[in-house]
Amino acid sequence: MKKMWGEKRYKSLNYFLREKFGEKVFKISLDGGFTCPNRDGKVSIGGCTFCSSKGSGDFAGNSSISITDQFYNIKNMMRKKWNGEKYIAYFQAYTNTYGTVEELRKKYNEAIKEEGVVALAIATRPDCLEEDILDLLKEFSEKIYLWVELGFQTSRDDIGRNFNRGYDRDVFDKAIEGLRKRNIEVVVHTIFGLPEENPEDMLNTVKYVISKDIQGIKLHLLHLMEETAMVKDYEEGKLKFLEKDEYVKLICEAICLLPKDVVIHRLTGDAPRDKLIGPMWSLKKWEVLNAIDKYLEDNDLYQGKYID
């Protein structure tokens, strides 16, 4: 099968951005200083049991300094490895629509005014998208290319309750409806390897997500980190790490389920080496990505194969 997306058998974010902007675009991960309703008591306390103390923003900027200074520091650090002139301002840590409209507008504006910023990405929860926030996002989508990332992780509500997600599928469905009504692009986060989930559950989550009007997906591997509540599940034998070969096969199956117009933003994930309990093979990220490419090639698999 001829590769349809450059050197890949799937539509990667890198390919999509190069096509859209004419060159490689670099992501600047920012910490807007927000918290989460699943941490401060509005929904629950403690957050999702897999979530680190940094709100899944372990590689984001330092919230003790301004958005401008975070952007400048990260950009200069990245330039030691890569030369680039175009950037995505990515609000990554915690819940980045959990604030007043005035506060959010100020921080988003501070990010997109930076030289070279061509896109704005906002990670949030489906239960933090009230009408006024949705209207604000629409306002920004008319200024700059924008997408909103929704943490969903699993289509099984009982599993979601087990890891303290704090909302059920109907909330997720409503969030997508509100975003798409305003023509805002949606990227959904899923996690493979959650406690008590089996491979069929993981692929069913992908099927559920693509039954909605989404434009992108992140396929994450579960990372168990020190000082997270999920360590208890591991100690009680409820969590068994996926093996590398098992994960690669599952990811390739998921890729085959995805429509060809859906952008794949991620096929694995990162975790700080000093905090990671497992699976340790995930630290070799490029080996995992290369193994995915090889499995697709060896088995003549590609994005959309199962729905062609």
C-alpha positions in Angstrom: 0.0 0.0 0.0 1.3 3.4 -0.9 2.0 5.7 2.1 -0.6 8.4 1.9 0.9 10.7 4.6 4.5 11.3 3.7 6.6 8.5 5.3 3.8 7.3 7.5 0.8 5.0 7.2 -1.3 7.4 9.3 -2.0 11.1 9.4 0.4 12.4 12.0 0.2 15.8 13.5 3.6 16.6 12.1 2.4 15.8 8.6 -0.9 17.8 9.1 0.9 20.9 10.4 3.5 20.8 7.6 0.7 20.6 5.0 -1.2 23.5 6.7 1.7 25.9 7.5 4.3 24.9 5.0 7.0 23.9 7.5 7.5 22.1 10.8 5.6 23.7 13.7 6.8 23.5 17.3 4.7 23.1 20.4 5.3 25.3 23.4 3.7 23.7 26.4 2.5 26.3 28.9 1.1 26.3 32.5 -1.6 28.9 32.8 -1.7 28.6 36.6 -5.1 27.0 36.6 -6.3 24.1 38.8 -9.0 21.5 38.2 -12.6 21.0 39.6 -11.6 17.5 40.2 -8.9 18.7 42.6 -10.3 21.8 44.4 -13.6 20.1 45.6 -16.0 21.4 43.1 -16.3 17.9 41.6 -13.9 15.9 43.8 -10.5 16.1 45.4 -7.2 14.5 44.4 -7.8 14.5 40.7 -7.8 11.5 38.4 -5.8 8.8 40.1 -3.2 8.6 37.3 -2.6 12.4 37.2 0.6 13.8 38.6 0.8 16.7 40.9 1.5 18.9 37.9 -1.9 18.1 36.3 -0.5 16.2 33.3 1.8 19.1 32.6 5.0 17.6 33.7 6.9 19.1 30.7 5.0 22.4 30.6 6.3 25.8 31.7 6.7 27.2 35.2 3.4 28.7 36.4 5.3 31.1 38.8 6.3 33.2 35.8 4.2 34.9 33.1 3.0 33.2 30.0 5.3 35.5 28.0 8.4 34.4 30.0 7.4 30.8 29.9 7.1 31.0 26.1 10.4 32.8 25.7 12.3 30.3 28.0 10.9 27.2 26.3 11.4 28.6 22.8 15.1 29.4 23.5 15.6 26.0 25.1 14.1 24.3 22.0 16.2 26.3 19.6 19.3 24.5 21.0 18.0 21.4 19.3 15.8 22.6 16.5 15.5 25.7 14.4 11.9 26.8 13.8 9.9 29.9 13.3 6.3 28.8 13.8 4.8 27.7 17.1 1.7 26.3 18.8 0.9 27.9 22.1 -0.3 24.8 24.1 -2.1 25.3 27.4 -1.4 21.8 28.8 -1.3 21.7 32.6 -4.5 21.1 34.6 -7.8 22.4 33.2 -7.3 25.4 30.9 -10.9 26.6 30.7 -11.4 26.6 34.4 -11.4 30.3 35.1 -13.4 33.4 34.4 -13.8 34.6 30.8 -11.7 37.7 31.6 -8.8 35.6 33.1 -8.9 33.2 30.2 -9.0 35.9 27.5 -6.0 37.6 29.1 -3.9 34.5 29.2 -4.8 33.3 25.7 -4.1 36.7 24.2 -0.8 36.9 26.0 0.2 33.5 24.3 -1.0 34.2 20.8 0.7 37.6 20.6 4.1 36.0 20.7 6.0 36.1 17.5 5.6 33.1 15.3 2.5 31.6 17.1 0.2 30.2 14.4 -2.0 28.0 16.5 -3.6 27.8 20.0 -4.3 24.4 21.7 -6.2 24.2 24.9 -6.4 21.1 27.0 -9.5 20.9 29.3 -12.2 18.7 30.8 -15.6 18.2 29.1 -17.3 19.5 32.3 -15.6 22.9 32.1 -17.2 24.2 29.0 -20.0 26.5 29.9 -21.7 28.6 27.2 -19.7 31.7 28.0 -16.5 29.7 27.8 -17.5 28.1 24.5 -18.3 31.6 23.1 -14.8 32.8 24.2 -13.2 29.8 22.4 -15.2 30.6 19.3 -13.9 34.2 19.5 -10.3 32.9 19.5 -11.0 30.4 16.8 -11.8 33.4 14.5 -8.4 35.0 15.4 -6.1 32.0 15.1 -6.1 28.3 14.2 -7.4 26.6 17.4 -8.2 23.2 18.7 -9.6 22.0 22.1 -8.3 18.8 23.7 -10.8 16.9 25.8 -9.6 14.3 28.4 -11.9 11.3 28.0 -9.6 8.3 28.5 -12.2 5.6 28.3 -15.8 5.0 27.1 -16.5 2.8 30.1 -18.1 5.0 32.8 -17.5 2.5 35.5 -13.7 2.6 34.8 -13.9 6.4 34.7 -15.5 6.3 38.2 -12.7 4.0 39.3 -10.0 6.5 38.5 -12.1 9.4 39.7 -12.7 11.0 36.3 -15.6 13.0 37.7 -18.1 12.9 34.8 -19.8 10.4 32.5 -20.1 10.0 28.8 -23.1 12.2 28.4 -21.0 15.2 29.6 -18.4 14.4 27.0 -21.0 14.1 24.3 -22.5 17.5 25.2 -19.0 19.1 25.2 -18.3 17.9 21.7 -21.7 19.1 20.6 -21.1 22.6 22.0 -17.7 22.9 20.5 -18.7 21.6 17.0 -21.8 23.9 17.0 -19.2 26.7 17.0 -17.0 25.0 14.5 -14.2 24.5 17.0 -11.9 21.5 16.3 -11.9 18.8 18.9 -9.0 16.4 19.8 -9.8 13.6 22.3 -7.4 12.0 24.7 -7.7 8.2 25.3 -5.5 6.0 27.5 -4.6 2.3 26.9 -3.8 0.2 29.9 -6.1 1.5 32.6 -6.7 -0.8 35.5 -9.3 -3.5 34.9 -9.6 -2.7 31.2 -9.0 -5.3 28.5 -7.9 -4.8 24.9 -11.5 -5.0 23.6 -12.5 -2.1 26.0 -9.6 0.0 24.7 -10.6 -0.5 21.1 -14.2 0.1 22.0 -13.2 3.5 23.4 -11.7 4.4 20.0 -14.9 3.3 18.2 -16.9 5.4 20.6 -14.8 8.5 20.1 -14.8 8.3 16.3 -18.6 8.0 16.3 -18.5 11.6 17.4 -17.6 14.6 15.3 -13.9 14.8 16.2 -10.9 16.1 14.2 -8.0 14.6 16.1 -7.1 12.0 18.7 -4.3 11.3 21.2 -3.7 7.6 21.9 -1.8 7.5 25.2 -0.1 4.7 27.1 -0.9 4.7 30.8 2.2 5.7 32.8 2.2 4.9 36.5 4.0 7.6 38.4 5.2 7.9 41.9 3.0 9.9 44.3 -0.2 9.2 42.3 -3.3 7.6 43.8 -3.2 4.8 41.1 -0.1 3.4 42.8 -2.6 1.7 45.2 -4.2 -0.1 42.3 -0.8 -1.4 41.3 0.0 -2.6 44.8 -3.4 -4.4 45.0 -2.8 -6.2 41.7 -5.5 -4.3 39.8 -3.1 -2.8 37.4 -1.0 -4.9 35.0 1.3 -3.0 32.6 0.9 -3.6 28.9 3.9 -5.2 27.3 5.5 -3.3 24.5 4.5 -5.8 21.8 0.9 -5.9 23.1 0.7 -2.1 23.1 2.1 -1.8 19.6 -0.4 -4.3 18.2 -3.3 -2.5 20.0 -2.2 0.9 18.6 -2.0 -0.4 15.1 -5.5 -1.9 15.4 -6.7 1.5 16.6 -5.1 3.2 13.7 -7.0 1.0 11.3 -10.3 2.0 12.9 -9.6 5.8 12.5 -11.1 7.7 9.5 -8.5 9.0 7.2 -9.3 12.7 7.9 -8.7 12.4 11.7 -5.3 13.7 12.7 -3.3 11.5 15.1 -1.7 13.8 17.6 0.0 11.1 19.7 0.7 7.4 19.7 2.4 7.0 23.0 3.2 9.4 25.9 6.0 10.9 28.0 6.6 10.6 31.7 9.5 12.0 33.8 12.1 9.2 34.2 12.6 9.9 37.9 8.9 9.5 38.6 8.0 6.6 36.4 7.1 3.3 38.0 6.2 1.6 34.7 6.1 0.4 32.1 9.8 1.2 31.8 10.0 0.3 28.1 8.0 3.5 27.4 11.0 5.6 28.2 12.4 4.6 24.8 9.8 6.6 22.9 11.4 6.5 19.5 11.8 2.7 19.7 8.0 2.4 20.4 7.2 4.7 17.4 9.5 2.8 15.1 8.0 -0.5 16.2 4.5 0.9 15.4 5.7 1.9 11.9 7.3 -1.6 11.4 4.2 -3.4 12.5 2.0 -1.4 10.2 4.4 -2.0 7.3 4.9 -5.7 8.0 1.1 -6.4 8.2 0.0 -4.0 5.4 -2.0 -1.9 7.9 -2.9 1.8 7.6 -5.2 4.4 8.9 -8.8 3.7 7.9 -8.2 0.2 6.7 -11.0 -1.4 8.7 -13.5 1.2 7.5 -12.6 1.6 3.9 
